[in-house]
């Protein structure tokens, strides 16, 4: 059931919801403590297991049946919600950067949290725990759908949303999930209610290689890659990575260029170039669209 803005405002004023919102404020110190604690457990993409197990422990302590699925996602529900169908509240576990030590995560003099991943997605995971705590205390009364909590792995970069795709397509839970609410980052200024497509491509350029002097004239894979990127940008007339298409706003980003052997060698295989795509409503090539 979808509600208008006025409908959502009215819902927030209903006694159980209003009390839960007030309790979020009273629980602020607890939420902040958990936020800092979870961020000190490093979780770079593909290495989220320690943080996943930390989340299992925390959710179990709140009364949830919490476990890892075959993909490594944390899945949790209260015993009375075990059978579904559900609304899934999710937040991804992995971060682009991970703290080298726990001291990298700290509280600044102005009260802000500082360190790798405190926003994306430490904030989302802290929000997930805050909701879990309130739901365990109050539950959903007379609702057709139960609540299932998911802390998913493999969202960032080369993870490419793979294990959320698993949850939606291959997991035994998939058919019982009726709707998703995704917590990602600290922003509360807006809600995204339209799908954001994301496509990532690995593009490999190769050539015969050789010495920069004696084999001069051989095709150079790095030159070819650079020209391709420049031609792509010129072709679409984009500035600062933005592109407006008939599908809506899109972004394209070329990143993670690596390869080559030495400064005096013609690179044969420069390696991988991930185009972390276009955010548009429909995806073309490496784009994200909305």
N, C-alpha and C positions, 0 to 999 in steps of 0.2 A: 504494500500500500504506500503510495507516494503522497506526501503532504506539501501544501503550499507553505510559503514563508510564514504566513500568519498561523498556519496549522502547526508548524514546528514550534513557533513561539508559544502557542497555547499548550502544546505538549510539555514544554519545559516548565510550565507553571503548574502542572499537575503535581499533587502532593508527593508521591514517591520519587518522581524525577527531580523536583525542586529540592527535596532533601538530599538526594544523591549528589546534586550539583554543589550544594552547600558543603557536603562532606568532602568533596574534592579539595575545597579550600582548606578545611581543617586537616586534611591528610598531606598538605603540601610538603612538610618536612620529611615525611616518610617517602613520598614520591621522589623528592630531590635526592635523598639518601640512596634509594634504589637506582636512580638515574646515574649517579656517580659510580656506584658499585658495578653496575653492568658494563659501563663504558671502560672500566679498568680490565675487563676480560676481553682481550683482543679477539676480533672476529673478521679478519680479511676474507674476501670471497674465496670459497673452497676450503677454508679452515675455520669454520664456525662452530665446531663441535663443543668446545669448552663453554662458549657462551650459551649454546643450545642446552647443555646439561645444567648450566646455572639457571636458565629459565625453567626447566623442568622442576628443579628443586624448589624454586620460588612459588610456582603455580601449585605444586603438590602441597606445600605448606599452607596455601590458601584454601585447600579442600578440593582441588581439581584432580581429575584423572588426567595425568599429563604424561606424554610419551613422545618418542621420535618415530616418525613414519619411515618408510623405506628410502625416502629421498633425504632424510635428515632434518625435515621440518619438525618443529615442536607443535604438537596438536593437543589441545586441552579442552575439557568440558566438565561441568558438574555432573555427578552421578545421575541426577534426574534428567539431564539433557542428553544422555548417551545415545539415544536412537535417532535423534533428528526428527524432522528437517531443521536446518539451522540458518541463522545469519552468522557469517564468519567475520570476525574482527581480526585483522592481520597487521603485522609489522615485520619488515625484513630484518634479519639478524646481522647481515654482513655490512662492512664499511669499506669505503675506497681506501682509506688509510687506517692503520692500526697503531695504538700506542706502543712505544718500545718498552716502556715500563709503566707501572701504575701511576707514577708521579707525573706522567704526561697529562693526566686528567686531573684538573684542579679547578678550584673556585677562585675567580678573579676578585680583585678588591671591590668591584662594583656589583658583585653578586652573580655575574655571568659565569656559566660553565665554559671552560676552555679545554681544548684538546681534540685529537682526531676522533671524529664520529659522534661527538656529543649532540649534534643536531641531526645528522643523517647517518644512522637512524636511532641514536640513543634516545632522542625525544619520543620517537614513535613507540619504542619498546617500553619506555617509562609510562607512556599513556596506556599501553596495553595492560601493564600491571595495575595501574590505577583503576581501570575499568574492571579488571578481574577481581580486585578487592571489593569494589562496590557491588558487583554482581553476586559475589559469594555471600555478602551480607544481606542483600535484599532480593536478589533473583528477579525473574520476570513472572509476573502474576497473570494468569489467564491469557497467555500469548500462544499463537499457533506455532511460532518458530522458537526454538531454543537458541542458545548462544554457544558458538564454538570459537576458541581462540587459536590463532596460528601465528607462530614466529617462524617465518620461512627463510631458507638459505638461498644462496645463488642469485641474488637480485642484481647486484652491481656488475658493471663491466662485462667481462667474459662469462660471468654467470648467466647473463642474458635472460633473466627471469625464468630460467629452466625449471627450477623446482616448484615455482608457483604454477607453471604450466603442468607439471606432474600432478599437483593437487587438483587442478581443474579438469584434467583430461584422463588421467590413469588411476588416480587414487580411488579406493573403494568408497571414500567419503564424498566424491564429486557430485553424485546424483542427489545427495541430501542437502547440498548447500544451495539455498535459494537466493542469497544476496551477499555482497561483500562490502565491508567498510574498511578501507586501508588507511593506516596511520603512518605517514612518511614525512619526517622532518618536524620542525617546531612551529610552523606557521598556523595561525588560527584565523587568518583574514578572510579565507574563502574555502568553499568546498568544491572539489572537482567532481562533477556528476556525469561527465562524458568520458568515454574511454580514451586513453592516451596510448597510441600505437608506438611501438619501439622495435626497430629492426637494426641489427648489427651484422656487419659483414667483415670477414677476413679476406683481404685482397693480397695476393702474393705476386710479385714481379720477379722474374728470373732472367738470367742472361749467361753468356759463355764465360764471363769474368776475364781475367788477364792482368798484365802489368800496365800501369798508367802511361808508360813511355813506349815500351816495345810493342804493346798490343793496342796502342791508341787507335781509335776508330771502332773498336768493338762496342756493341750496344752496352749501355750502362743502365742497369736496372734502377738505380736511384734517380738518374736523370729522367727516366721514363715515368717513374712514380711521381716526381715533382711536377712534371708537365701535365700528367693526368689530373692531379689535384688542382693545378692552376686552371686548366681547361674546364674542369667541372664547375669551379667557382665562377669563371667568366661566362660560361654558357648560361648559367641561371641568373646572372646579374645580381648575386646576393651580396649583402653587406653584413658583417659581424655574425655570419652563420645563420641568418634568418632567411626564410624563403616563404613567400605567400603563393599558394597554389589554389586551384579550384576546390581542393579539399579543406582549405583553411591554413592556419599558420603551421609552419614546419621549421625544424632546425636540422642542420647537418654538421657533423664534426669529424674531422680527420685527426687521428691520434695514435699514440703508441707505435711510432715508426722506429724500427730497429733493423739491424743487419749489417752487412759489410764485413770485411776482414782486416784491412789495414789502410792507412792513409795513402799508400802508393799502389793499391790494388783497385782494379775495376770491380765493383761489387757484382757478384753473380746472382746471389739470392739475398736481397736486402732484408728479408724477413717479413714480418707481419705488419699490416697497417689496418687497424680497426677503425672503421667509420662508425662512430657511435651516434647514430642516427637522427632521423627526422622525427620530431614530435608532432605528428599530424593525426587527423582522424583516420585517414587511411595511409598506409605506409608504402612508399616506393623506394626501392633501393635501401639505403642505410638511414632512413629518416625517422624522426619522431614527429607525430602529428597530433593535433588536438582540435 
